[in-house]
Amino acid sequence: MRRVELVGWIGVAIALVALTIPWFLWGNDTVVAGLPLWLWWHVGWMCLASIVFWLFADRAWGLGIEPDAVTTGDRSGENP
């Protein structure tokens, strides 16, 4: 399961990198709320990248780097 999760996060990272530069907006002169559309693309991309990083840091930090923890015995006696 960890390998599937790792491949999923790698896919998300590749997608974010691919969407960094809006090639399809080059030459587009559309202005929205006083700013060019390509600038709004970057604002949205930065918000998306922030959310993805927050999710990654919360759920999968160390994935692919830290060895899987092996649980042995009863942990109820450990201090919190």
Secondary structure, DSSP 8 states (H G I E B T S, - for coil): -HHHHHHHHHHHHHHHHHTSS-GGGTT---EETTEEHHHHHHHHHHHHHHHHHHHHHHH-TTTTTS------S--TTS--
